[in-house]
Amino acid sequence: MENNHPNTPSGGRAPKQFSEVPASRKAADMVQWLEEHKALRVVCIDLEGQGGFADALIIASAGSVRHAQSLADGVSLMCREKNYEFLRTEGYAAGQWILVDMNDVIVNIFQEPVRELYALEALWGHGSGAAKTAGREDRGE
């Protein structure tokens, strides 16, 4: 289910074509949806003003390849329903690290060993205090 949009400029964000909803609102919607659908260790990192590729980075883990694919399908469907930008999905077939590119929000769905290997939270959230962890285990549930 790789969906590569041909109009994305290399090295940068495509101009918004759909919703003018702020990235922070889209990210909050995605975090809530992922948690409701049993994604594990959901983290949202605010990147606004830090670079040109996205304003928010969401990282979540899935319990299996099928679960990861289901989460990616759901994010894609939610984009269509809410008229959020959806540019492409990468890594869907393997299901180890699925990236959903929403232009200003990037959703990463990992299998846990791959998540630990790449440690995106440390890469993007280190030292800035920008990482916001959302999840049932953080609320004592």
Long-range contacts (C-beta under 8 A, 24 or more apart in sequence): 1-69, 1-72, 1-73, 1-89, 1-92, 1-93, 2-88, 2-89, 2-90, 2-92, 2-93, 3-76, 3-86, 3-87, 3-88, 3-89, 4-88, 5-87, 5-88, 8-87, 8-88, 8-101, 12-52, 12-53, 13-52, 13-53, 13-54, 13-103, 13-104, 14-85, 14-87, 14-103, 16-85, 16-103, 16-104, 17-85, 18-83, 18-84, 18-85, 19-82, 19-83, 19-84, 19-85, 21-82, 21-84, 23-48, 23-54, 23-55, 23-56, 23-104, 23-105, 24-48, 24-55, 24-56, 26-56, 26-82, 26-84, 26-102, 26-104, 26-105, 27-55, 27-56, 27-58, 27-105, 29-78, 29-82, 30-58, 30-75, 30-78, 30-102, 30-105, 30-107, 31-58, 31-134, 33-74, 33-75, 33-78, 34-58, 34-60, 34-71, 34-75, 34-107, 35-134, 35-135, 35-136, 37-70, 37-71, 37-74, 38-63, 38-67, 39-71, 39-109, 40-112, 40-135, 41-115, 41-133, 41-135, 41-137, 42-133, 42-134, 42-135, 43-121, 43-125, 43-131, 43-132, 43-133, 43-134, 43-135, 44-131, 44-132, 44-134, 45-120, 45-121, 45-124, 45-125, 45-130, 45-131, 45-132, 46-130, 46-132, 47-124, 47-130, 50-128, 50-130, 53-106, 54-103, 54-104, 54-105, 54-106, 55-104, 55-105, 56-104, 56-105, 56-106, 57-105, 57-106, 57-108, 57-120, 57-124, 58-105, 58-106, 58-107, 58-108, 59-108, 59-110, 59-115, 59-120, 59-121, 60-107, 60-108, 60-109, 60-110, 61-109, 61-110, 61-111, 61-112, 61-115, 62-95, 62-109, 62-110, 62-111, 64-95, 64-111, 65-94, 65-95, 65-96, 65-111, 66-95, 68-95, 68-96, 68-98, 68-109, 68-110, 68-111, 69-95, 69-98, 71-98, 71-109, 72-98, 72-100, 72-107, 72-109, 75-100, 75-102, 75-107, 75-109, 76-100
